Amino acid sequence: MGVDVKLMRVTRRGTSPKNRRLTQVDSVQDWADLFSGLCAASALPMLNRVDPYRSQILTSAEMPQFISEVDATRDLVHNQQVRDILQSIRQLAERCAESSDLELHLQGD
């Protein structure tokens, strides 16, 4: 059960939640369940909350903590494939942190 990470742009017309529209900007696919496995084994609070069966939405305000936890996890991993997926996820998180109209969607199966 992988957890795909999607960078989504949020557009709103007016104040009604019905007018909220999401557009996918970029994504990282967790084909080999690498990210979901790391999250399940993590002792870090934000990564540990990631559920491979549900979706979670993170806002730009949450990116500093998310990025620091991804960095801490990447520093402990020696497998290059795992390091690469964490680096790709970090890049999406950095982009999300730069704009309040972006969200990071962690989508389980």
Biopython code that builds the backbone (N, CA, C, O; Angstrom):
import numpy as np
from Bio.PDB.StructureBuilder import StructureBuilder

atoms = [
    (1, "MET", "N", (0.824, -1.176, 0.000)),
    (1, "MET", "CA", (0.000, 0.000, 0.000)),
    (1, "MET", "C", (0.871, 1.243, 0.000)),
    (1, "MET", "O", (1.365, 1.657, 1.049)),
    (2, "GLY", "N", (1.057, 1.825, -1.140)),
    (2, "GLY", "CA", (1.885, 3.015, -1.260)),
    (2, "GLY", "C", (1.151, 4.276, -0.870)),
    (2, "GLY", "O", (-0.077, 4.314, -0.797)),
    (3, "VAL", "N", (1.931, 5.302, -0.624)),
    (3, "VAL", "CA", (1.379, 6.623, -0.336)),
    (3, "VAL", "C", (1.940, 7.571, -1.393)),
    (3, "VAL", "O", (3.118, 7.925, -1.352)),
    (4, "ASP", "N", (1.100, 7.976, -2.334)),
    (4, "ASP", "CA", (1.518, 8.914, -3.364)),
    (4, "ASP", "C", (1.442, 10.329, -2.808)),
    (4, "ASP", "O", (0.541, 10.663, -2.039)),
    (5, "VAL", "N", (2.400, 11.151, -3.211)),
    (5, "VAL", "CA", (2.465, 12.532, -2.729)),
    (5, "VAL", "C", (2.148, 13.442, -3.909)),
    (5, "VAL", "O", (2.826, 13.402, -4.936)),
    (6, "LYS", "N", (1.115, 14.259, -3.753)),
    (6, "LYS", "CA", (0.677, 15.136, -4.845)),
    (6, "LYS", "C", (0.679, 16.579, -4.386)),
    (6, "LYS", "O", (0.173, 16.910, -3.314)),
    (7, "LEU", "N", (1.252, 17.422, -5.209)),
    (7, "LEU", "CA", (1.230, 18.857, -4.977)),
    (7, "LEU", "C", (0.015, 19.408, -5.713)),
    (7, "LEU", "O", (-0.093, 19.290, -6.933)),
    (8, "MET", "N", (-0.901, 20.015, -4.953)),
    (8, "MET", "CA", (-2.161, 20.482, -5.514)),
    (8, "MET", "C", (-2.306, 21.990, -5.342)),
    (8, "MET", "O", (-1.992, 22.546, -4.290)),
    (9, "ARG", "N", (-2.788, 22.634, -6.398)),
    (9, "ARG", "CA", (-3.103, 24.064, -6.338)),
    (9, "ARG", "C", (-4.584, 24.202, -5.987)),
    (9, "ARG", "O", (-5.441, 23.551, -6.585)),
    (10, "VAL", "N", (-4.865, 25.051, -5.018)),
    (10, "VAL", "CA", (-6.232, 25.289, -4.561)),
    (10, "VAL", "C", (-6.692, 26.635, -5.098)),
    (10, "VAL", "O", (-6.035, 27.656, -4.894)),
    (11, "THR", "N", (-7.823, 26.625, -5.784)),
    (11, "THR", "CA", (-8.428, 27.881, -6.228)),
    (11, "THR", "C", (-9.826, 27.950, -5.636)),
    (11, "THR", "O", (-10.538, 26.950, -5.544)),
    (12, "ARG", "N", (-10.192, 29.147, -5.242)),
    (12, "ARG", "CA", (-11.508, 29.367, -4.622)),
    (12, "ARG", "C", (-12.178, 30.552, -5.306)),
    (12, "ARG", "O", (-11.547, 31.572, -5.584)),
    (13, "ARG", "N", (-13.447, 30.395, -5.565)),
    (13, "ARG", "CA", (-14.270, 31.507, -6.043)),
    (13, "ARG", "C", (-15.257, 31.802, -4.944)),
    (13, "ARG", "O", (-16.141, 30.992, -4.664)),
    (14, "GLY", "N", (-15.119, 32.931, -4.330)),
    (14, "GLY", "CA", (-16.002, 33.282, -3.231)),
    (14, "GLY", "C", (-15.587, 32.590, -1.944)),
    (14, "GLY", "O", (-14.449, 32.139, -1.809)),
    (15, "THR", "N", (-16.504, 32.510, -1.011)),
    (15, "THR", "CA", (-16.187, 31.968, 0.308)),
    (15, "THR", "C", (-16.756, 30.575, 0.545)),
    (15, "THR", "O", (-16.439, 29.948, 1.556)),
    (16, "SER", "N", (-17.570, 30.090, -0.344)),
    (16, "SER", "CA", (-18.198, 28.787, -0.155)),
    (16, "SER", "C", (-17.190, 27.653, -0.392)),
    (16, "SER", "O", (-16.431, 27.694, -1.360)),
    (17, "PRO", "N", (-17.181, 26.639, 0.493)),
    (17, "PRO", "CA", (-16.302, 25.489, 0.263)),
    (17, "PRO", "C", (-16.670, 24.713, -1.003)),
    (17, "PRO", "O", (-15.850, 23.957, -1.522)),
    (18, "LYS", "N", (-17.888, 24.893, -1.501)),
    (18, "LYS", "CA", (-18.298, 24.239, -2.742)),
    (18, "LYS", "C", (-17.497, 24.752, -3.935)),
    (18, "LYS", "O", (-17.351, 24.052, -4.937)),
    (19, "ASN", "N", (-16.984, 25.958, -3.825)),
    (19, "ASN", "CA", (-16.250, 26.568, -4.931)),
    (19, "ASN", "C", (-14.752, 26.289, -4.864)),
    (19, "ASN", "O", (-13.978, 26.910, -5.593)),
    (20, "ARG", "N", (-14.340, 25.382, -4.016)),
    (20, "ARG", "CA", (-12.940, 25.001, -3.892)),
    (20, "ARG", "C", (-12.600, 24.022, -5.018)),
    (20, "ARG", "O", (-13.262, 22.997, -5.184)),
    (21, "ARG", "N", (-11.564, 24.349, -5.781)),
    (21, "ARG", "CA", (-11.126, 23.508, -6.898)),
    (21, "ARG", "C", (-9.666, 23.136, -6.699)),
    (21, "ARG", "O", (-8.859, 23.958, -6.266)),
    (22, "LEU", "N", (-9.336, 21.896, -7.017)),
    (22, "LEU", "CA", (-7.965, 21.404, -6.898)),
    (22, "LEU", "C", (-7.425, 21.057, -8.278)),
    (22, "LEU", "O", (-8.117, 20.446, -9.091)),
    (23, "THR", "N", (-6.180, 21.452, -8.533)),
    (23, "THR", "CA", (-5.483, 21.112, -9.758)),
    (23, "THR", "C", (-4.139, 20.514, -9.388)),
    (23, "THR", "O", (-3.368, 21.115, -8.640)),
    (24, "GLN", "N", (-3.862, 19.333, -9.911)),
    (24, "GLN", "CA", (-2.581, 18.701, -9.610)),
    (24, "GLN", "C", (-1.461, 19.428, -10.344)),
    (24, "GLN", "O", (-1.531, 19.643, -11.554)),
    (25, "VAL", "N", (-0.428, 19.804, -9.595)),
    (25, "VAL", "CA", (0.720, 20.513, -10.143)),
    (25, "VAL", "C", (1.851, 19.531, -10.438)),
    (25, "VAL", "O", (2.498, 19.614, -11.482)),
    (26, "ASP", "N", (2.083, 18.601, -9.513)),
    (26, "ASP", "CA", (3.180, 17.632, -9.645)),
    (26, "ASP", "C", (2.917, 16.491, -8.682)),
    (26, "ASP", "O", (2.061, 16.603, -7.804)),
    (27, "SER", "N", (3.650, 15.387, -8.837)),
    (27, "SER", "CA", (3.448, 14.266, -7.927)),
    (27, "SER", "C", (4.674, 13.368, -7.867)),
    (27, "SER", "O", (5.534, 13.389, -8.747)),
    (28, "VAL", "N", (4.723, 12.581, -6.803)),
    (28, "VAL", "CA", (5.726, 11.528, -6.626)),
    (28, "VAL", "C", (4.944, 10.257, -6.324)),
    (28, "VAL", "O", (4.189, 10.197, -5.354)),
    (29, "GLN", "N", (5.132, 9.249, -7.160)),
    (29, "GLN", "CA", (4.433, 7.979, -6.986)),
    (29, "GLN", "C", (5.253, 7.045, -6.102)),
    (29, "GLN", "O", (6.468, 6.938, -6.263)),
    (30, "ASP", "N", (4.598, 6.383, -5.185)),
    (30, "ASP", "CA", (5.242, 5.442, -4.267)),
    (30, "ASP", "C", (4.962, 4.013, -4.736)),
    (30, "ASP", "O", (4.328, 3.230, -4.029)),
    (31, "TRP", "N", (5.441, 3.686, -5.934)),
    (31, "TRP", "CA", (5.153, 2.389, -6.556)),
    (31, "TRP", "C", (5.644, 1.220, -5.709)),
    (31, "TRP", "O", (4.965, 0.198, -5.613)),
    (32, "ALA", "N", (6.801, 1.358, -5.103)),
    (32, "ALA", "CA", (7.410, 0.241, -4.364)),
    (32, "ALA", "C", (7.116, 0.307, -2.865)),
    (32, "ALA", "O", (7.742, -0.416, -2.089)),
    (33, "ASP", "N", (6.197, 1.139, -2.451)),
    (33, "ASP", "CA", (5.819, 1.272, -1.036)),
    (33, "ASP", "C", (6.983, 1.697, -0.142)),
    (33, "ASP", "O", (7.011, 1.369, 1.045)),
    (34, "LEU", "N", (7.934, 2.420, -0.708)),
    (34, "LEU", "CA", (9.102, 2.847, 0.055)),
    (34, "LEU", "C", (8.745, 3.924, 1.069)),
    (34, "LEU", "O", (9.100, 3.824, 2.244)),
    (35, "PHE", "N", (8.038, 4.961, 0.608)),
    (35, "PHE", "CA", (7.677, 6.059, 1.496)),
    (35, "PHE", "C", (6.705, 5.595, 2.578)),
    (35, "PHE", "O", (6.864, 5.951, 3.746)),
    (36, "SER", "N", (5.711, 4.813, 2.206)),
    (36, "SER", "CA", (4.744, 4.346, 3.203)),
    (36, "SER", "C", (5.420, 3.467, 4.252)),
    (36, "SER", "O", (5.055, 3.524, 5.427)),
    (37, "GLY", "N", (6.386, 2.666, 3.855)),
    (37, "GLY", "CA", (7.120, 1.839, 4.808)),
    (37, "GLY", "C", (7.930, 2.660, 5.785)),
    (37, "GLY", "O", (7.987, 2.353, 6.976)),
    (38, "LEU", "N", (8.563, 3.716, 5.272)),
    (38, "LEU", "CA", (9.333, 4.606, 6.147)),
    (38, "LEU", "C", (8.418, 5.312, 7.144)),
    (38, "LEU", "O", (8.756, 5.458, 8.319)),
    (39, "CYS", "N", (7.270, 5.743, 6.665)),
    (39, "CYS", "CA", (6.329, 6.443, 7.546)),
    (39, "CYS", "C", (5.818, 5.520, 8.647)),
    (39, "CYS", "O", (5.714, 5.926, 9.805)),
    (40, "ALA", "N", (5.501, 4.285, 8.288)),
    (40, "ALA", "CA", (4.982, 3.335, 9.277)),
    (40, "ALA", "C", (6.009, 3.042, 10.366)),
    (40, "ALA", "O", (5.647, 2.808, 11.519)),
    (41, "ALA", "N", (7.293, 3.054, 10.001)),
    (41, "ALA", "CA", (8.356, 2.740, 10.961)),
    (41, "ALA", "C", (8.899, 3.984, 11.667)),
    (41, "ALA", "O", (9.732, 3.869, 12.567)),
    (42, "SER", "N", (8.443, 5.148, 11.274)),
    (42, "SER", "CA", (8.998, 6.394, 11.796)),
    (42, "SER", "C", (8.520, 6.687, 13.221)),
    (42, "SER", "O", (7.379, 6.408, 13.589)),
    (43, "ALA", "N", (9.427, 7.254, 14.000)),
    (43, "ALA", "CA", (9.080, 7.726, 15.343)),
    (43, "ALA", "C", (8.786, 9.223, 15.319)),
    (43, "ALA", "O", (8.457, 9.807, 16.351)),
    (44, "LEU", "N", (8.903, 9.846, 14.148)),
    (44, "LEU", "CA", (8.649, 11.281, 14.012)),
    (44, "LEU", "C", (7.145, 11.523, 13.880)),
    (44, "LEU", "O", (6.468, 10.800, 13.150)),
    (45, "PRO", "N", (6.618, 12.527, 14.576)),
    (45, "PRO", "CA", (5.154, 12.673, 14.702)),
    (45, "PRO", "C", (4.403, 12.872, 13.391)),
    (45, "PRO", "O", (3.363, 12.243, 13.195)),
    (46, "MET", "N", (4.875, 13.703, 12.508)),
    (46, "MET", "CA", (4.130, 13.973, 11.285)),
    (46, "MET", "C", (4.192, 12.776, 10.329)),
    (46, "MET", "O", (3.175, 12.389, 9.753)),
    (47, "LEU", "N", (5.371, 12.195, 10.162)),
    (47, "LEU", "CA", (5.498, 11.039, 9.274)),
    (47, "LEU", "C", (4.763, 9.833, 9.837)),
    (47, "LEU", "O", (4.204, 9.045, 9.075)),
    (48, "ASN", "N", (4.753, 9.677, 11.138)),
    (48, "ASN", "CA", (4.089, 8.536, 11.760)),
    (48, "ASN", "C", (2.575, 8.583, 11.580)),
    (48, "ASN", "O", (1.917, 7.544, 11.639)),
    (49, "ARG", "N", (2.013, 9.772, 11.362)),
    (49, "ARG", "CA", (0.561, 9.915, 11.155)),
    (49, "ARG", "C", (0.120, 9.526, 9.751)),
    (49, "ARG", "O", (-1.074, 9.361, 9.502)),
    (50, "VAL", "N", (1.070, 9.378, 8.828)),
    (50, "VAL", "CA", (0.722, 9.036, 7.445)),
    (50, "VAL", "C", (0.147, 7.622, 7.421)),
    (50, "VAL", "O", (0.762, 6.680, 7.921)),
    (51, "ASP", "N", (-1.030, 7.491, 6.838)),
    (51, "ASP", "CA", (-1.753, 6.220, 6.804)),
    (51, "ASP", "C", (-1.815, 5.725, 5.357)),
    (51, "ASP", "O", (-2.300, 6.442, 4.481)),
    (52, "PRO", "N", (-1.327, 4.502, 5.097)),
    (52, "PRO", "CA", (-1.344, 3.994, 3.719)),
    (52, "PRO", "C", (-2.747, 3.694, 3.190)),
    (52, "PRO", "O", (-2.899, 3.369, 2.012)),
    (53, "TYR", "N", (-3.766, 3.795, 4.032)),
    (53, "TYR", "CA", (-5.142, 3.514, 3.609)),
    (53, "TYR", "C", (-6.009, 4.760, 3.521)),
    (53, "TYR", "O", (-7.168, 4.685, 3.113)),
    (54, "ARG", "N", (-5.459, 5.893, 3.898)),
    (54, "ARG", "CA", (-6.235, 7.138, 3.909)),
    (54, "ARG", "C", (-5.431, 8.260, 3.288)),
    (54, "ARG", "O", (-4.240, 8.118, 3.009)),
    (55, "SER", "N", (-6.097, 9.364, 3.079)),
    (55, "SER", "CA", (-5.429, 10.544, 2.544)),
    (55, "SER", "C", (-5.256, 11.582, 3.642)),
    (55, "SER", "O", (-6.052, 11.663, 4.579)),
    (56, "GLN", "N", (-4.222, 12.354, 3.507)),
    (56, "GLN", "CA", (-3.938, 13.417, 4.466)),
    (56, "GLN", "C", (-3.543, 14.651, 3.664)),
    (56, "GLN", "O", (-2.827, 14.548, 2.667)),
    (57, "ILE", "N", (-4.008, 15.805, 4.098)),
    (57, "ILE", "CA", (-3.702, 17.059, 3.423)),
    (57, "ILE", "C", (-2.848, 17.915, 4.346)),
    (57, "ILE", "O", (-3.202, 18.153, 5.501)),
    (58, "LEU", "N", (-1.715, 18.375, 3.817)),
    (58, "LEU", "CA", (-0.824, 19.263, 4.559)),
    (58, "LEU", "C", (-0.784, 20.617, 3.857)),
    (58, "LEU", "O", (-0.703, 20.684, 2.631)),
    (59, "THR", "N", (-0.840, 21.684, 4.630)),
    (59, "THR", "CA", (-0.805, 23.034, 4.076)),
    (59, "THR", "C", (0.622, 23.572, 4.081)),
    (59, "THR", "O", (1.535, 22.948, 4.621)),
    (60, "SER", "N", (0.792, 24.718, 3.482)),
    (60, "SER", "CA", (2.121, 25.341, 3.435)),
    (60, "SER", "C", (2.641, 25.648, 4.836)),
    (60, "SER", "O", (3.851, 25.634, 5.058)),
    (61, "ALA", "N", (1.751, 25.923, 5.780)),
    (61, "ALA", "CA", (2.166, 26.220, 7.152)),
    (61, "ALA", "C", (2.793, 25.003, 7.833)),
    (61, "ALA", "O", (3.591, 25.160, 8.757)),
    (62, "GLU", "N", (2.446, 23.805, 7.394)),
    (62, "GLU", "CA", (2.973, 22.578, 7.997)),
    (62, "GLU", "C", (4.270, 22.091, 7.348)),
    (62, "GLU", "O", (4.871, 21.122, 7.812)),
    (63, "MET", "N", (4.695, 22.754, 6.287)),
    (63, "MET", "CA", (5.853, 22.284, 5.536)),
    (63, "MET", "C", (7.181, 22.337, 6.302)),
    (63, "MET", "O", (7.991, 21.427, 6.126)),
    (64, "PRO", "N", (7.455, 23.350, 7.146)),
    (64, "PRO", "CA", (8.738, 23.330, 7.854)),
    (64, "PRO", "C", (8.951, 22.052, 8.672)),
    (64, "PRO", "O", (10.033, 21.466, 8.640)),
    (65, "GLN", "N", (7.922, 21.624, 9.402)),
    (65, "GLN", "CA", (8.055, 20.396, 10.185)),
    (65, "GLN", "C", (8.163, 19.181, 9.271)),
    (65, "GLN", "O", (8.987, 18.298, 9.511)),
    (66, "PHE", "N", (7.338, 19.126, 8.225)),
    (66, "PHE", "CA", (7.365, 17.998, 7.301)),
    (66, "PHE", "C", (8.740, 17.882, 6.648)),
    (66, "PHE", "O", (9.297, 16.788, 6.563)),
    (67, "ILE", "N", (9.281, 18.995, 6.192)),
    (67, "ILE", "CA", (10.596, 18.987, 5.549)),
    (67, "ILE", "C", (11.671, 18.525, 6.524)),
    (67, "ILE", "O", (12.543, 17.739, 6.153)),
    (68, "SER", "N", (11.618, 19.000, 7.761)),
    (68, "SER", "CA", (12.641, 18.596, 8.732)),
    (68, "SER", "C", (12.550, 17.101, 9.028)),
    (68, "SER", "O", (13.579, 16.455, 9.225)),
    (69, "GLU", "N", (11.354, 16.542, 9.064)),
    (69, "GLU", "CA", (11.208, 15.108, 9.305)),
    (69, "GLU", "C", (11.663, 14.284, 8.100)),
    (69, "GLU", "O", (12.262, 13.222, 8.267)),
    (70, "VAL", "N", (11.384, 14.765, 6.896)),
    (70, "VAL", "CA", (11.876, 14.078, 5.697)),
    (70, "VAL", "C", (13.402, 14.114, 5.670)),
    (70, "VAL", "O", (14.036, 13.108, 5.351)),
    (71, "ASP", "N", (13.996, 15.260, 6.002)),
    (71, "ASP", "CA", (15.456, 15.373, 6.044)),
    (71, "ASP", "C", (16.067, 14.435, 7.079)),
    (71, "ASP", "O", (17.061, 13.764, 6.804)),
    (72, "ALA", "N", (15.475, 14.391, 8.261)),
    (72, "ALA", "CA", (15.996, 13.526, 9.326)),
    (72, "ALA", "C", (15.921, 12.058, 8.903)),
    (72, "ALA", "O", (16.835, 11.282, 9.185)),
    (73, "THR", "N", (14.853, 11.684, 8.238)),
    (73, "THR", "CA", (14.706, 10.306, 7.770)),
    (73, "THR", "C", (15.700, 10.008, 6.661)),
    (73, "THR", "O", (16.323, 8.946, 6.657)),
    (74, "ARG", "N", (15.857, 10.929, 5.725)),
    (74, "ARG", "CA", (16.794, 10.730, 4.614)),
    (74, "ARG", "C", (18.225, 10.573, 5.116)),
    (74, "ARG", "O", (19.001, 9.806, 4.546)),
    (75, "ASP", "N", (18.581, 11.295, 6.182)),
    (75, "ASP", "CA", (19.934, 11.201, 6.733)),
    (75, "ASP", "C", (20.230, 9.830, 7.328)),
    (75, "ASP", "O", (21.393, 9.442, 7.440)),
    (76, "LEU", "N", (19.193, 9.094, 7.710)),
    (76, "LEU", "CA", (19.380, 7.771, 8.321)),
    (76, "LEU", "C", (19.372, 6.626, 7.313)),
    (76, "LEU", "O", (19.740, 5.498, 7.642)),
    (77, "VAL", "N", (18.952, 6.920, 6.084)),
    (77, "VAL", "CA", (18.777, 5.881, 5.070)),
    (77, "VAL", "C", (20.015, 5.788, 4.184)),
    (77, "VAL", "O", (20.592, 6.802, 3.791)),
    (78, "HIS", "N", (20.413, 4.555, 3.878)),
    (78, "HIS", "CA", (21.587, 4.353, 3.025)),
    (78, "HIS", "C", (21.216, 3.851, 1.634)),
    (78, "HIS", "O", (22.052, 3.886, 0.730)),
    (79, "ASN", "N", (19.993, 3.390, 1.442)),
    (79, "ASN", "CA", (19.527, 2.907, 0.148)),
    (79, "ASN", "C", (19.284, 4.103, -0.775)),
    (79, "ASN", "O", (18.507, 4.999, -0.447)),
    (80, "GLN", "N", (19.952, 4.109, -1.930)),
    (80, "GLN", "CA", (19.872, 5.262, -2.828)),
    (80, "GLN", "C", (18.470, 5.460, -3.398)),
    (80, "GLN", "O", (18.035, 6.598, -3.577)),
    (81, "GLN", "N", (17.766, 4.387, -3.682)),
    (81, "GLN", "CA", (16.406, 4.508, -4.214)),
    (81, "GLN", "C", (15.487, 5.192, -3.200)),
    (81, "GLN", "O", (14.659, 6.024, -3.573)),
    (82, "VAL", "N", (15.629, 4.847, -1.935)),
    (82, "VAL", "CA", (14.823, 5.467, -0.884)),
    (82, "VAL", "C", (15.218, 6.926, -0.714)),
    (82, "VAL", "O", (14.354, 7.789, -0.553)),
    (83, "ARG", "N", (16.509, 7.207, -0.750)),
    (83, "ARG", "CA", (16.976, 8.595, -0.635)),
    (83, "ARG", "C", (16.429, 9.438, -1.783)),
    (83, "ARG", "O", (16.061, 10.596, -1.584)),
    (84, "ASP", "N", (16.374, 8.862, -2.979)),
    (84, "ASP", "CA", (15.869, 9.591, -4.151)),
    (84, "ASP", "C", (14.386, 9.941, -4.012)),
    (84, "ASP", "O", (13.985, 11.061, -4.328)),
    (85, "ILE", "N", (13.570, 8.994, -3.542)),
    (85, "ILE", "CA", (12.145, 9.292, -3.392)),
    (85, "ILE", "C", (11.934, 10.335, -2.298)),
    (85, "ILE", "O", (11.067, 11.198, -2.430)),
    (86, "LEU", "N", (12.716, 10.269, -1.219)),
    (86, "LEU", "CA", (12.606, 11.279, -0.168)),
    (86, "LEU", "C", (13.028, 12.653, -0.674)),
    (86, "LEU", "O", (12.438, 13.664, -0.294)),
    (87, "GLN", "N", (14.044, 12.695, -1.528)),
    (87, "GLN", "CA", (14.476, 13.972, -2.095)),
    (87, "GLN", "C", (13.385, 14.552, -3.005)),
    (87, "GLN", "O", (13.141, 15.759, -2.989)),
    (88, "SER", "N", (12.743, 13.707, -3.783)),
    (88, "SER", "CA", (11.656, 14.170, -4.659)),
    (88, "SER", "C", (10.479, 14.693, -3.841)),
    (88, "SER", "O", (9.875, 15.705, -4.199)),
    (89, "ILE", "N", (10.152, 14.016, -2.754)),
    (89, "ILE", "CA", (9.071, 14.464, -1.873)),
    (89, "ILE", "C", (9.452, 15.784, -1.219)),
    (89, "ILE", "O", (8.618, 16.678, -1.078)),
    (90, "ARG", "N", (10.711, 15.902, -0.824)),
    (90, "ARG", "CA", (11.185, 17.154, -0.207)),
    (90, "ARG", "C", (11.034, 18.324, -1.180)),
    (90, "ARG", "O", (10.638, 19.418, -0.780)),
    (91, "GLN", "N", (11.348, 18.094, -2.448)),
    (91, "GLN", "CA", (11.235, 19.160, -3.449)),
    (91, "GLN", "C", (9.784, 19.621, -3.597)),
    (91, "GLN", "O", (9.527, 20.817, -3.732)),
    (92, "LEU", "N", (8.838, 18.683, -3.572)),
    (92, "LEU", "CA", (7.424, 19.074, -3.610)),
    (92, "LEU", "C", (7.066, 19.885, -2.373)),
    (92, "LEU", "O", (6.352, 20.883, -2.466)),
    (93, "ALA", "N", (7.561, 19.456, -1.213)),
    (93, "ALA", "CA", (7.273, 20.163, 0.040)),
    (93, "ALA", "C", (7.858, 21.577, 0.020)),
    (93, "ALA", "O", (7.232, 22.510, 0.522)),
    (94, "GLU", "N", (9.033, 21.740, -0.546)),
    (94, "GLU", "CA", (9.631, 23.082, -0.648)),
    (94, "GLU", "C", (8.766, 23.985, -1.513)),
    (94, "GLU", "O", (8.551, 25.150, -1.177)),
    (95, "ARG", "N", (8.273, 23.457, -2.617)),
    (95, "ARG", "CA", (7.396, 24.243, -3.480)),
    (95, "ARG", "C", (6.101, 24.603, -2.755)),
    (95, "ARG", "O", (5.602, 25.721, -2.889)),
    (96, "CYS", "N", (5.565, 23.669, -1.998)),
    (96, "CYS", "CA", (4.347, 23.914, -1.235)),
    (96, "CYS", "C", (4.574, 25.005, -0.193)),
    (96, "CYS", "O", (3.705, 25.849, 0.026)),
    (97, "ALA", "N", (5.730, 24.990, 0.444)),
    (97, "ALA", "CA", (6.039, 25.969, 1.494)),
    (97, "ALA", "C", (6.095, 27.392, 0.958)),
    (97, "ALA", "O", (5.900, 28.348, 1.709)),
    (98, "GLU", "N", (6.358, 27.536, -0.324)),
    (98, "GLU", "CA", (6.525, 28.859, -0.925)),
    (98, "GLU", "C", (5.213, 29.555, -1.257)),
    (98, "GLU", "O", (5.210, 30.753, -1.540)),
    (99, "SER", "N", (4.097, 28.828, -1.227)),
    (99, "SER", "CA", (2.843, 29.422, -1.688)),
    (99, "SER", "C", (1.665, 28.940, -0.852)),
    (99, "SER", "O", (1.494, 27.740, -0.638)),
    (100, "SER", "N", (0.863, 29.872, -0.386)),
    (100, "SER", "CA", (-0.287, 29.510, 0.443)),
    (100, "SER", "C", (-1.431, 28.895, -0.373)),
    (100, "SER", "O", (-2.384, 28.379, 0.212)),
    (101, "ASP", "N", (-1.358, 28.937, -1.702)),
    (101, "ASP", "CA", (-2.418, 28.324, -2.505)),
    (101, "ASP", "C", (-2.064, 26.894, -2.927)),
    (101, "ASP", "O", (-2.730, 26.315, -3.786)),
    (102, "LEU", "N", (-1.015, 26.327, -2.321)),
    (102, "LEU", "CA", (-0.624, 24.947, -2.600)),
    (102, "LEU", "C", (-0.822, 24.085, -1.360)),
    (102, "LEU", "O", (-0.676, 24.549, -0.229)),
    (103, "GLU", "N", (-1.156, 22.827, -1.595)),
    (103, "GLU", "CA", (-1.278, 21.836, -0.526)),
    (103, "GLU", "C", (-0.536, 20.581, -0.957)),
    (103, "GLU", "O", (-0.395, 20.308, -2.149)),
    (104, "LEU", "N", (-0.066, 19.827, 0.014)),
    (104, "LEU", "CA", (0.570, 18.545, -0.244)),
    (104, "LEU", "C", (-0.430, 17.470, 0.174)),
    (104, "LEU", "O", (-0.821, 17.396, 1.339)),
    (105, "HIS", "N", (-0.834, 16.648, -0.771)),
    (105, "HIS", "CA", (-1.795, 15.586, -0.500)),
    (105, "HIS", "C", (-1.042, 14.258, -0.438)),
    (105, "HIS", "O", (-0.403, 13.851, -1.409)),
    (106, "LEU", "N", (-1.123, 13.592, 0.703)),
    (106, "LEU", "CA", (-0.518, 12.277, 0.894)),
    (106, "LEU", "C", (-1.650, 11.271, 0.726)),
    (106, "LEU", "O", (-2.495, 11.118, 1.608)),
    (107, "GLN", "N", (-1.657, 10.593, -0.406)),
    (107, "GLN", "CA", (-2.812, 9.769, -0.749)),
    (107, "GLN", "C", (-2.497, 8.289, -0.644)),
    (107, "GLN", "O", (-1.699, 7.745, -1.408)),
    (108, "GLY", "N", (-3.148, 7.649, 0.327)),
    (108, "GLY", "CA", (-3.041, 6.202, 0.476)),
    (108, "GLY", "C", (-3.992, 5.509, -0.485)),
    (108, "GLY", "O", (-4.764, 6.154, -1.194)),
    (109, "ASP", "N", (-3.925, 4.205, -0.495)),
    (109, "ASP", "CA", (-4.778, 3.417, -1.401)),
    (109, "ASP", "C", (-6.194, 3.345, -0.938)),
    (109, "ASP", "O", (-7.027, 2.719, -1.594)),
]
sb = StructureBuilder()
sb.init_structure("model")
sb.init_model(0)
sb.init_chain("A")
sb.init_seg("    ")
for serial, (resi, resn, name, xyz) in enumerate(atoms, 1):
    if name == "N":
        sb.init_residue(resn, " ", resi, " ")
    sb.init_atom(name, np.array(xyz, "f"), 0.0, 1.0, " ", f" {name:<3s}", serial, name[0])
structure = sb.get_structure()
